Amino acid sequence: MNKFERLTKKFGDKTVLPMLPMPLIQSFQNLDDFHIVRRELETEIIRLSEYEDSGLSPSEVAEFVQAKAEGRLIVLPCKVGESYYGVCQEMHNVKSKWKMQRWVETGKILNLHVTAELSTTEAEVKQHQRDIDEHSSYWFTGENAKAEAEAALKKLWDEGSQ
């Protein structure tokens, strides 16, 4: 990321708004107009501050906008290197009948295509590839990931969805 000079000031996580000199007010209408302009300016300063907080330069923002417009921008549901719990489901042919199997697996995101170490039990660990965006609504990360994945699995079974 390119470094750039901030145009806004921060105090903790708050944006410091500049003192605006109040012109000589001739009427209540002038006072109302001044406050309208002041509020608009404060809104724009806060928006600029939020942009500056991103740490992105204008050229980087333009690059992301271009990539998004061209369909090249991917937002991953988690970070590479992060552990996850995922709900998996597959159809299996069991004695000439197709049966849905669903389970919770855990793994570690190793790259964009999730070549991950997966384990469905503590004893079973294997390398497997899944596309990160294939089941993103059933992927969970963070401290409650296991409970969230198990709740999603239960919901799938309860709904009988396939």
Sequence and secondary structure as in RCSB ss.txt:
>XXXX:A:sequence
MNKFERLTKKFGDKTVLPMLPMPLIQSFQNLDDFHIVRRELETEIIRLSEYEDSGLSPSEVAEFVQAKAEGRLIV
LPCKVGESYYGVCQEMHNVKSKWKMQRWVETGKILNLHVTAELSTTEAEVKQHQRDIDEHSSYWFTGENAKAEAE
AALKKLWDEGSQ
>XXXX:A:secstr
      SSEEETTEEE          SHHHHHHHHHHHHHHHHHHHHHHHHHHTT  HHHHHHHHHHHHTT    
 SS TT EEEEEEEEEEEETTEEEEEEEEEEEE  STT EEEEBSSSS  EEEE  TTTSGGGEE STTHHHHHH
HHHHHHHHHT  
